[in-house]
């Protein structure tokens, strides 16, 4: 039965392994508009890690768990190997009451794994990943029929064909809404496919680098304009997406609803000294914002929920341990820690 409170989250699922290090050197590279900071280690050297952690990872898993904690019926659509890691992932998702009917296990394939190097000084990270299992992800149109919301994260394998199948389903049922968080690899590989997807998207969720990557492949773009948030929001919205969110890490989150004369920037007015790992910041924001949206809250409330969820998650390694439930997110988001500034769209 069609249910307005059901979400299917499509994308990656795997095990995240975290290494905390303190000896990497941060390099500023402002000339590289898509990669303005890098971390360097001596080639051939050996470094001691400060800590080691394991967690469920992948955008589909992270967002589905975050939504489930906030009272939204969520399913994870992904692929695992028929191995010990795959069985461990299933057990972990069950703990958070995520529906597992759309997870396929494939024989003789290893479940996905990511090695995440967390810089102990900045608490930012670099991810090395293997997506062998999710290369085999295939969307079955009938599996999407009972869901009102479809969350699409970073995709692997024949992902353009999977997007086409999702578009077909949405065209046939106008009640369905898409929340789209494309991976940087998807954007680089086929930016025009991502741009075409925007007209079918209710909410686009990207960071600034991803927004730049998308917009730079549109027509009549000046390089100097790509650094301006207002320009990025306007160009993306012109492609038909209803709501655009561009995150900027510590600088906050930008929100724009197509047709408005202003956009909104939300920041945390209190410095958070408890940051451990930022790996799950984006997915936890996405689940908080989407949960509020699905429950019919206004956009300011939804931004508060996203910020509160993200702030809680980055106090732990991984993208699950700090996820808030409905009562906790209401308490945290009402503490007046977040300032929303209205900015005229130029």
Sine and cosine of phi, psi and omega as CSV:
sin_phi,cos_phi,sin_psi,cos_psi,sin_omega,cos_omega
0.00,0.00,0.67,-0.74,0.03,-1.00
-0.90,0.44,0.74,-0.67,-0.08,-1.00
-0.70,-0.71,0.83,-0.56,-0.05,-1.00
-0.95,0.30,-0.14,0.99,-0.03,-1.00
-0.94,-0.34,0.40,0.92,0.01,-1.00
-0.90,-0.45,0.66,-0.75,0.00,-1.00
-0.75,-0.66,0.69,-0.73,0.17,-0.98
-0.94,-0.33,0.77,-0.64,-0.05,-1.00
-0.95,-0.31,0.89,-0.45,-0.11,-0.99
-0.95,-0.30,0.76,-0.65,0.03,-1.00
0.46,-0.89,-0.53,-0.85,-0.17,-0.98
-1.00,0.08,0.46,-0.89,0.08,-1.00
-0.55,-0.84,0.77,-0.63,0.01,-1.00
-0.14,-0.99,-0.02,-1.00,0.04,-1.00
-1.00,-0.07,0.74,-0.67,0.10,-0.99
-0.98,-0.20,0.76,-0.65,0.08,-1.00
-0.89,-0.45,0.85,-0.53,-0.11,-0.99
-0.97,-0.25,0.75,-0.66,0.17,-0.99
-0.90,-0.43,0.85,-0.52,0.08,-1.00
-1.00,-0.08,0.81,-0.58,-0.05,-1.00
-0.79,-0.61,0.41,-0.91,-0.03,-1.00
-0.83,-0.57,-0.02,1.00,-0.15,-0.99
-0.95,-0.30,0.06,1.00,0.05,-1.00
-0.96,0.30,0.55,-0.83,0.01,-1.00
-0.98,-0.21,0.82,-0.57,0.00,-1.00
-0.99,0.12,0.80,-0.60,0.00,-1.00
-0.93,-0.36,0.77,-0.63,0.07,-1.00
-1.00,0.05,0.82,-0.57,0.00,-1.00
-0.75,-0.66,0.92,0.40,-0.07,-1.00
-0.89,0.45,-0.35,0.94,0.01,-1.00
-0.94,0.35,-0.34,0.94,0.03,-1.00
-1.00,-0.09,0.99,-0.14,-0.16,-0.99
-0.89,0.45,-0.42,0.91,-0.01,-1.00
-0.99,-0.12,-0.07,1.00,-0.02,-1.00
-0.43,-0.90,0.99,0.15,-0.18,-0.98
-1.00,0.01,-0.10,0.99,0.13,-0.99
-0.64,-0.77,0.62,-0.78,0.04,-1.00
-0.71,-0.71,0.32,-0.95,0.07,-1.00
-0.88,-0.48,0.65,-0.76,-0.09,-1.00
-0.80,-0.60,0.60,-0.80,0.11,-0.99
-0.78,-0.62,0.48,-0.88,0.01,-1.00
-0.92,0.40,0.78,-0.63,0.02,-1.00
-0.91,0.41,0.79,-0.61,0.02,-1.00
1.00,0.03,-0.09,1.00,-0.02,-1.00
-0.99,0.14,0.18,-0.98,0.05,-1.00
-0.82,-0.57,0.76,-0.65,-0.06,-1.00
-0.83,-0.55,0.62,-0.79,0.04,-1.00
-1.00,0.06,0.73,-0.68,0.05,-1.00
-1.00,0.04,0.56,-0.83,-0.04,-1.00
-0.99,0.13,-0.52,0.85,0.02,-1.00
-0.39,-0.92,0.29,-0.96,-0.03,-1.00
-0.68,-0.73,0.79,-0.61,-0.02,-1.00
-0.67,-0.74,0.41,-0.91,0.09,-1.00
-0.80,-0.60,0.55,-0.84,-0.03,-1.00
-0.37,-0.93,0.38,-0.92,0.20,-0.98
-0.92,0.40,0.65,-0.76,0.02,-1.00
-0.66,-0.75,-0.02,-1.00,-0.05,-1.00
0.98,-0.19,0.64,-0.77,-0.14,-0.99
-0.88,0.47,-0.66,0.75,-0.02,-1.00
-0.90,0.43,-0.67,0.74,0.02,-1.00
-0.92,0.40,-0.71,0.70,-0.06,-1.00
-0.89,0.45,-0.74,0.67,-0.05,-1.00
-0.94,0.33,-0.63,0.77,0.01,-1.00
-0.90,0.44,-0.63,0.78,0.04,-1.00
-0.93,0.37,-0.65,0.76,0.04,-1.00
-0.89,0.46,-0.67,0.75,0.02,-1.00
-0.92,0.40,-0.67,0.74,-0.01,-1.00
-0.88,0.48,-0.66,0.75,0.04,-1.00
-0.88,0.48,-0.47,0.88,-0.04,-1.00
-0.99,-0.13,0.28,0.96,0.15,-0.99
1.00,0.05,0.22,0.98,0.04,-1.00
-0.99,-0.17,0.75,-0.67,0.04,-1.00
-0.94,0.33,0.91,-0.42,-0.11,-0.99
-0.80,-0.60,0.55,-0.84,0.06,-1.00
-0.83,-0.56,0.52,-0.85,0.04,-1.00
-0.95,-0.30,0.81,-0.59,0.04,-1.00
-0.93,-0.36,0.96,-0.29,-0.09,-1.00
-0.34,-0.94,-0.15,-0.99,-0.03,-1.00
-0.72,-0.69,0.66,-0.75,0.10,-1.00
-0.80,-0.61,0.22,-0.98,0.14,-0.99
-1.00,0.07,0.33,-0.94,0.06,-1.00
-1.00,0.06,0.92,0.38,-0.09,-1.00
-0.64,-0.77,-0.01,-1.00,-0.03,-1.00
-0.89,0.46,-0.62,0.78,0.01,-1.00
-0.90,0.44,-0.65,0.76,0.03,-1.00
-0.88,0.47,-0.67,0.74,0.03,-1.00
-0.91,0.41,-0.61,0.79,0.05,-1.00
-0.90,0.44,-0.67,0.74,0.01,-1.00
-0.88,0.47,-0.68,0.74,0.02,-1.00
-0.88,0.48,-0.71,0.70,0.00,-1.00
-0.88,0.48,-0.64,0.76,-0.02,-1.00
-0.93,0.38,-0.65,0.76,0.01,-1.00
-0.92,0.39,-0.59,0.81,0.03,-1.00
-0.87,0.49,-0.57,0.82,-0.01,-1.00
-0.86,0.51,-0.54,0.84,-0.02,-1.00
-0.98,-0.18,0.28,0.96,0.14,-0.99
0.87,0.49,0.59,0.81,0.09,-1.00
-1.00,0.07,0.71,-0.71,0.04,-1.00
-0.94,0.33,0.70,-0.71,-0.17,-0.99
-0.91,-0.41,0.10,1.00,-0.09,-1.00
-0.88,0.48,-0.40,0.92,-0.07,-1.00
-0.98,-0.19,0.26,0.97,0.10,-0.99
-0.99,-0.16,0.84,-0.55,-0.05,-1.00
-0.96,-0.28,0.75,-0.66,0.07,-1.00
-0.98,-0.18,0.76,-0.64,-0.05,-1.00
-0.90,-0.43,0.73,-0.68,0.01,-1.00
-0.95,0.31,0.50,-0.87,0.07,-1.00
0.88,0.47,0.40,0.92,0.07,-1.00
-0.80,-0.59,0.67,-0.74,0.03,-1.00
-0.99,0.12,0.67,-0.74,0.11,-0.99
-0.89,0.46,0.45,-0.89,-0.06,-1.00
-0.92,0.39,0.51,-0.86,0.05,-1.00
-0.58,-0.81,0.58,-0.82,0.07,-1.00
-0.80,-0.59,0.69,-0.73,0.15,-0.99
-0.97,-0.24,0.87,-0.48,-0.11,-0.99
-0.91,-0.41,0.90,-0.43,0.03,-1.00
-1.00,-0.05,0.89,-0.45,-0.03,-1.00
-0.97,-0.25,0.85,-0.52,0.04,-1.00
-0.97,0.26,0.84,-0.54,-0.12,-0.99
-0.93,0.36,-0.35,0.94,-0.04,-1.00
-1.00,0.06,-0.72,0.69,-0.04,-1.00
-1.00,-0.09,-0.30,0.95,-0.06,-1.00
0.91,0.41,0.20,0.98,0.11,-0.99
-1.00,0.00,0.03,-1.00,-0.22,-0.98
-0.54,-0.84,0.26,-0.97,0.19,-0.98
-0.79,-0.62,0.70,-0.71,-0.07,-1.00
-0.92,-0.38,0.78,-0.62,0.15,-0.99
-0.94,-0.35,0.84,-0.54,-0.15,-0.99
-0.72,-0.69,0.43,-0.90,0.16,-0.99
-0.85,-0.53,0.80,-0.60,-0.03,-1.00
-0.88,-0.48,0.71,0.71,-0.04,-1.00
-0.87,0.50,-0.71,0.71,-0.02,-1.00
-0.92,0.38,-0.72,0.69,-0.09,-1.00
-0.97,0.26,-0.08,1.00,0.20,-0.98
-0.90,0.43,-0.31,0.95,-0.07,-1.00
-0.98,-0.20,0.21,0.98,0.00,-1.00
-0.92,0.39,0.80,-0.60,0.04,-1.00
-0.75,-0.66,0.83,-0.55,0.01,-1.00
-0.98,0.18,0.75,-0.66,0.10,-0.99
-0.96,-0.29,0.88,-0.47,-0.15,-0.99
-0.82,0.57,-0.66,0.75,-0.06,-1.00
-0.91,0.42,-0.40,0.92,0.01,-1.00
-0.94,0.35,-0.27,0.96,-0.05,-1.00
-0.99,-0.11,-0.13,0.99,-0.17,-0.99
-0.88,0.48,-0.62,0.79,-0.13,-0.99
-1.00,0.05,0.05,1.00,-0.04,-1.00
-0.96,-0.28,0.69,-0.72,0.06,-1.00
-0.99,0.14,-0.64,0.77,-0.01,-1.00
-0.94,-0.34,0.65,-0.76,0.10,-1.00
-0.84,-0.54,0.91,-0.42,0.10,-1.00
-1.00,-0.09,0.79,-0.61,0.01,-1.00
-0.89,-0.45,0.88,-0.48,0.05,-1.00
-0.98,-0.22,-0.36,-0.93,0.03,-1.00
-0.88,0.48,0.76,-0.65,-0.06,-1.00
-0.90,-0.43,0.45,-0.89,0.02,-1.00
-0.81,-0.59,0.00,-1.00,0.02,-1.00
0.91,0.41,-0.62,-0.78,0.00,-1.00
-0.99,0.11,0.92,0.40,-0.16,-0.99
-0.95,0.31,-0.48,0.88,0.02,-1.00
-0.92,0.39,-0.60,0.80,0.06,-1.00
-0.92,0.40,-0.62,0.78,0.04,-1.00
-0.90,0.44,-0.64,0.77,0.06,-1.00
-0.89,0.45,-0.64,0.77,0.02,-1.00
-0.87,0.49,-0.65,0.76,0.01,-1.00
-0.91,0.41,-0.63,0.77,0.03,-1.00
-0.91,0.42,-0.67,0.74,0.03,-1.00
-0.86,0.51,-0.68,0.73,0.02,-1.00
-0.86,0.52,-0.67,0.74,-0.02,-1.00
-0.91,0.42,-0.68,0.73,-0.03,-1.00
-0.93,0.37,-0.61,0.80,0.04,-1.00
-0.88,0.48,-0.60,0.80,-0.03,-1.00
-0.98,0.22,-0.44,0.90,-0.05,-1.00
-0.75,-0.66,0.99,-0.15,-0.10,-1.00
-0.94,0.34,-0.19,0.98,0.05,-1.00
-0.95,0.30,-0.39,0.92,-0.08,-1.00
-0.97,0.25,0.59,-0.80,0.01,-1.00
-0.81,-0.59,0.56,-0.83,-0.02,-1.00
-0.92,-0.39,0.75,-0.66,0.23,-0.97
-0.95,-0.31,0.83,-0.55,-0.19,-0.98
-0.86,-0.50,0.84,-0.55,0.05,-1.00
-0.78,-0.62,0.96,0.28,-0.10,-1.00
-0.90,0.43,0.56,-0.83,0.07,-1.00
-0.98,0.22,0.40,-0.92,-0.01,-1.00
-0.90,0.44,-0.53,0.85,0.05,-1.00
-0.90,0.43,-0.64,0.77,0.06,-1.00
-0.89,0.46,-0.70,0.72,-0.04,-1.00
-0.90,0.44,-0.68,0.73,-0.01,-1.00
-0.92,0.39,-0.65,0.76,-0.08,-1.00
-0.94,0.33,-0.67,0.74,-0.06,-1.00
-0.52,-0.85,0.96,0.27,-0.06,-1.00
-0.88,0.48,-0.53,0.85,-0.02,-1.00
-0.93,0.38,-0.53,0.85,0.07,-1.00
-0.91,0.40,-0.65,0.76,0.03,-1.00
-0.91,0.42,-0.70,0.72,0.00,-1.00
-0.88,0.47,-0.65,0.76,0.03,-1.00
-0.89,0.45,-0.57,0.82,-0.05,-1.00
-0.92,0.39,-0.37,0.93,-0.10,-0.99
-0.89,0.46,-0.54,0.84,-0.04,-1.00
-0.93,0.37,-0.29,0.96,0.02,-1.00
-0.98,-0.21,0.09,1.00,-0.16,-0.99
-0.98,-0.20,0.76,-0.65,0.10,-0.99
-0.99,0.17,-0.74,0.67,-0.02,-1.00
-0.75,-0.66,0.84,-0.55,0.13,-0.99
-0.98,-0.22,0.77,-0.64,-0.04,-1.00
-0.83,-0.55,0.95,-0.31,-0.03,-1.00
-0.64,-0.77,0.35,-0.94,0.18,-0.98
-1.00,0.01,0.08,-1.00,-0.12,-0.99
-0.90,0.43,-0.65,0.76,0.01,-1.00
-0.87,0.49,-0.67,0.75,0.01,-1.00
-0.92,0.40,-0.63,0.78,0.05,-1.00
-0.88,0.47,-0.69,0.73,0.04,-1.00
-0.87,0.50,-0.72,0.70,-0.03,-1.00
-0.86,0.50,-0.62,0.78,0.02,-1.00
-0.94,0.35,-0.77,0.64,-0.12,-0.99
-0.93,0.37,-0.55,0.84,-0.05,-1.00
-0.91,0.42,-0.23,0.97,0.05,-1.00
-0.99,-0.15,0.16,0.99,0.11,-0.99
-1.00,-0.02,0.15,-0.99,-0.06,-1.00
-0.99,0.17,0.47,-0.88,0.13,-0.99
0.84,0.54,0.79,0.61,-0.03,-1.00
-0.95,-0.31,0.77,-0.63,0.13,-0.99
-0.99,-0.13,0.72,-0.69,-0.10,-0.99
-0.84,0.54,-0.61,0.79,-0.05,-1.00
-0.92,0.38,-0.41,0.91,0.01,-1.00
-0.96,0.28,-0.36,0.93,-0.09,-1.00
-0.92,0.39,-0.28,0.96,0.02,-1.00
-1.00,0.09,-0.16,0.99,-0.08,-1.00
-1.00,-0.06,0.85,-0.52,0.00,-1.00
-0.86,0.50,-0.68,0.73,-0.03,-1.00
-0.87,0.49,-0.62,0.79,0.02,-1.00
-0.92,0.40,-0.69,0.72,0.00,-1.00
-0.89,0.46,-0.71,0.70,0.00,-1.00
-0.87,0.49,-0.70,0.71,-0.06,-1.00
-0.91,0.41,-0.70,0.71,-0.04,-1.00
-0.92,0.40,-0.65,0.76,0.01,-1.00
-0.92,0.40,-0.69,0.72,-0.04,-1.00
-0.90,0.44,-0.49,0.87,0.00,-1.00
-0.91,0.41,-0.26,0.96,0.01,-1.00
-1.00,0.02,0.05,1.00,0.16,-0.99
0.94,-0.33,-0.17,0.99,0.02,-1.00
-0.91,0.40,0.61,-0.79,-0.08,-1.00
-0.99,0.17,-0.69,0.72,-0.02,-1.00
-0.74,-0.67,0.71,-0.70,-0.02,-1.00
-0.86,-0.50,0.76,-0.66,0.10,-1.00
-0.84,-0.54,0.81,-0.58,0.09,-1.00
-0.86,-0.51,0.89,-0.46,0.01,-1.00
-1.00,-0.03,0.50,-0.87,-0.01,-1.00
-0.76,-0.65,0.54,0.84,0.01,-1.00
0.88,0.47,-0.79,-0.61,-0.03,-1.00
-0.91,0.43,-0.36,0.93,-0.02,-1.00
-0.98,0.22,-0.18,0.98,0.07,-1.00
0.94,-0.33,-0.31,-0.95,-0.12,-0.99
-0.77,-0.63,0.67,-0.75,0.02,-1.00
-0.93,-0.38,0.72,-0.70,-0.05,-1.00
-0.79,-0.62,0.70,-0.72,0.06,-1.00
-0.63,-0.78,0.73,-0.68,0.11,-0.99
-0.97,-0.25,0.81,-0.58,-0.08,-1.00
-0.81,0.59,0.77,-0.64,0.00,-1.00
0.98,-0.22,-0.33,0.94,0.02,-1.00
-0.96,0.28,0.38,-0.93,0.03,-1.00
-1.00,0.01,-0.22,0.98,-0.03,-1.00
-0.77,-0.64,0.40,-0.92,0.22,-0.98
-0.89,-0.45,0.16,-0.99,-0.12,-0.99
-0.81,-0.59,0.72,-0.69,0.04,-1.00
-0.91,-0.41,0.81,-0.59,0.01,-1.00
-0.92,-0.40,0.74,-0.67,0.00,-1.00
-0.74,-0.67,0.38,-0.92,0.10,-0.99
-1.00,0.05,0.87,-0.49,-0.06,-1.00
-0.99,0.16,-0.18,0.98,0.03,-1.00
-0.93,-0.37,0.72,-0.69,0.01,-1.00
-0.94,0.34,0.78,-0.63,0.01,-1.00
-1.00,-0.07,0.93,-0.36,-0.02,-1.00
-1.00,-0.05,0.11,0.99,-0.09,-1.00
-0.96,-0.28,0.31,0.95,-0.03,-1.00
-0.93,0.36,0.79,-0.61,0.05,-1.00
-0.94,-0.35,-0.72,0.70,-0.09,-1.00
-0.40,-0.92,0.77,-0.64,-0.06,-1.00
-1.00,-0.09,0.13,0.99,-0.10,-1.00
-0.82,0.58,-0.70,0.72,-0.08,-1.00
-1.00,-0.04,0.17,0.99,-0.11,-0.99
-0.87,0.49,-0.72,0.70,-0.06,-1.00
-0.93,0.37,-0.73,0.68,-0.02,-1.00
-0.91,0.42,-0.61,0.79,0.00,-1.00
-0.94,0.33,-0.60,0.80,0.12,-0.99
-0.88,0.48,-0.72,0.69,-0.04,-1.00
-0.86,0.52,-0.70,0.72,-0.02,-1.00
-0.93,0.37,-0.61,0.80,0.05,-1.00
-0.91,0.41,-0.72,0.69,0.00,-1.00
-0.90,0.44,-0.70,0.71,-0.04,-1.00
-0.92,0.38,-0.61,0.79,0.02,-1.00
-0.86,0.50,-0.70,0.72,0.04,-1.00
-0.90,0.43,-0.66,0.75,0.01,-1.00
-0.88,0.47,-0.72,0.69,-0.02,-1.00
-0.91,0.42,-0.54,0.84,0.00,-1.00
-0.99,0.14,0.02,1.00,0.08,-1.00
0.99,0.14,0.34,0.94,0.04,-1.00
-0.97,0.24,0.28,-0.96,0.05,-1.00
-0.98,0.20,0.27,-0.96,-0.15,-0.99
-0.90,0.43,-0.52,0.85,0.03,-1.00
-0.92,0.40,-0.69,0.72,0.08,-1.00
-0.86,0.52,-0.67,0.74,-0.04,-1.00
-0.91,0.42,-0.61,0.79,0.08,-1.00
-0.91,0.42,-0.67,0.75,0.06,-1.00
-0.86,0.51,-0.71,0.71,-0.02,-1.00
-0.89,0.45,-0.67,0.74,0.03,-1.00
-0.88,0.47,-0.71,0.70,0.00,-1.00
-0.89,0.45,-0.70,0.71,-0.03,-1.00
-0.90,0.45,-0.68,0.74,0.00,-1.00
-0.90,0.43,-0.69,0.72,-0.01,-1.00
-0.90,0.43,-0.70,0.72,-0.01,-1.00
-0.88,0.48,-0.59,0.81,0.01,-1.00
-0.94,0.33,-0.67,0.74,-0.08,-1.00
-0.92,0.40,-0.61,0.79,-0.08,-1.00
-0.96,0.29,0.00,1.00,0.10,-1.00
-1.00,0.06,0.04,1.00,-0.01,-1.00
-0.67,-0.74,0.31,-0.95,0.16,-0.99
-0.97,0.23,0.65,-0.76,0.03,-1.00
1.00,0.01,0.08,-1.00,-0.14,-0.99
-0.96,-0.29,0.14,0.99,-0.06,-1.00
-0.89,-0.45,-0.63,0.77,-0.21,-0.98
-0.84,0.55,-0.59,0.81,-0.05,-1.00
-1.00,-0.08,0.09,1.00,-0.03,-1.00
-0.86,0.50,0.67,-0.75,-0.06,-1.00
-1.00,-0.07,0.52,-0.86,0.17,-0.98
-1.00,-0.02,-0.01,-1.00,-0.13,-0.99
-0.87,0.49,-0.70,0.72,-0.03,-1.00
-0.94,0.35,-0.63,0.77,-0.02,-1.00
-0.93,0.38,-0.63,0.78,-0.04,-1.00
-0.94,0.35,-0.54,0.84,0.05,-1.00
-0.92,0.39,-0.65,0.76,0.02,-1.00
-0.91,0.42,-0.74,0.68,-0.07,-1.00
-0.93,0.37,-0.61,0.79,-0.09,-1.00
-0.98,0.19,-0.13,0.99,0.01,-1.00
-0.97,-0.24,0.28,0.96,-0.05,-1.00
-1.00,0.00,0.13,0.99,0.02,-1.00
0.85,0.52,0.51,0.86,0.04,-1.00
-0.99,0.12,-0.28,0.96,-0.14,-0.99
-0.92,-0.39,0.75,-0.66,0.01,-1.00
-0.96,-0.29,0.77,-0.64,0.05,-1.00
-0.94,-0.33,0.88,-0.48,-0.04,-1.00
-0.96,-0.27,0.77,-0.64,0.05,-1.00
-1.00,0.02,0.80,-0.60,-0.07,-1.00
-0.81,-0.59,0.78,-0.63,0.01,-1.00
-0.91,0.41,0.72,-0.69,0.01,-1.00
-0.98,0.18,0.88,-0.48,-0.06,-1.00
-1.00,0.04,0.00,0.00,0.00,0.00
